[in-house]
């Protein structure tokens, strides 16, 4: 009874078409990372559905569980994760900040050792 005219039928077909496109895109992303055999697109949407929104006095925060970040990082979507999460998934260790060593200054003043160079770095670069 709710489908009384052509506009309602066309609207239903359009929404069904959009849902199909989203489902196939999720399937494609799961297939790229090799999880399609263990997870359906509906399972992926259920995992994304576990996020919570916490509303305080004046702020609103979204809590993103680790399984959502993992699922988000595997195909590289990065809606709720970062590249660090992806590195953690694939066993890459986070490295500290690499300090740049400027060998060109050692060429100018070759008699300084690296320890002396660090000591007088601020004087040399000034």
N, C-alpha and C positions, 0 to 999 in steps of 0.2 A: 504493500500500500504506500510505502514512502517513496517509491519510484514512480512518480506520477507523470513525469514528462521527460523529454529527451535531454534536457539540461542536467537533470539529476543522474540519469544513466551515464552521460558523458563525464560528469564529475566523478562518479564512482570508478569508471574505467581509467580516468586520469590518475586518481589516487592509487589504484591498483598497479598501474604502470610505474609510478614513482617508487612504490614499495618493491616492485620487482627489480628495478634498477639498483636500489640500495642493497637488496639482498645479494644480487650477483656481484656487486662491487666488494662487499664484505667477503663473499666466497672467493673472489679472486685474490684479495689480500691474504686470506688464510691459506690459500693454495701456494702463494709465493713463498711463504715461510714454512710450508710443510705441516701445517696444523689442521688441514681440512679433514684428514682421516680421523682426528680425535676430537674435533669441535665443529659444530654446525654454526651457521650465521646466527641462529636464534640463541645458541649458547654464548656467543660473543656479545650479543646485545644484553643478555642476562648479566654477564660479567660487568659490562659498562653500567648496568642498572644498579649496581651495588654502591655507587658513590652516594655520599651523603652531603647535605648542605646544612651547615650550622649557622643559625642566625642569633647573634648576640644583641646587645643594646643598640649599637650603631654600626656594627659591621656584619658582613656575611662571608663565611668561609666555606669552601668546598673541600671535603675530605676525600682524597683519592687513594683507595687501598692499593697495596703493592701488586695484587694480581691484575688490577686495571692498568697500572703503569707498565707491567711486564707485557700484557697483551698489546698495549699501545706502542711499546718500543720495538717489539719484534719486527713488524713490517715497516717500521720507520715512519709511522703516522705522526707521532709527537704532538698529539692534542693535549695529553695529560702527563707526558713524560719528557725527559730530556735525553740528549745523546749520552749522558753519563749512565742513565738507566740501561740503555742499550749495550754500552760497554760492560756493565756489570753482568748482564745476561750472557754475554759471550765470553766472559772470563777475563776481560781486560782490566788491569788494575789501574786505578786512578793515580796518576803521577803528580808529584809536586810541581811547583812552578820552576821551569828551567831558567836558570840564571844565564844571561848572555855574557859570554866572555869575549872581550874585544881584542883579538890578536893583533889588530893593526897598531894599537898603542905599544904592544910589546916590540913590534918592529921598529918603532920610533925610538923607544928607550929599551934596548935589549938587555941592559945590565940588571934590570929589576926582575926579581923572581915573582912568581904568582902571589905569594904571601905579601911581599912588599907592594906589589901592584894593588892588591885589595886595600892595604893600609893607606896608600897615597892616592887612591882612586879619585876621591873628591877633589884633591888638589890638581891632579892631572886633567880632569874633565872640566874644571872651572875656567 
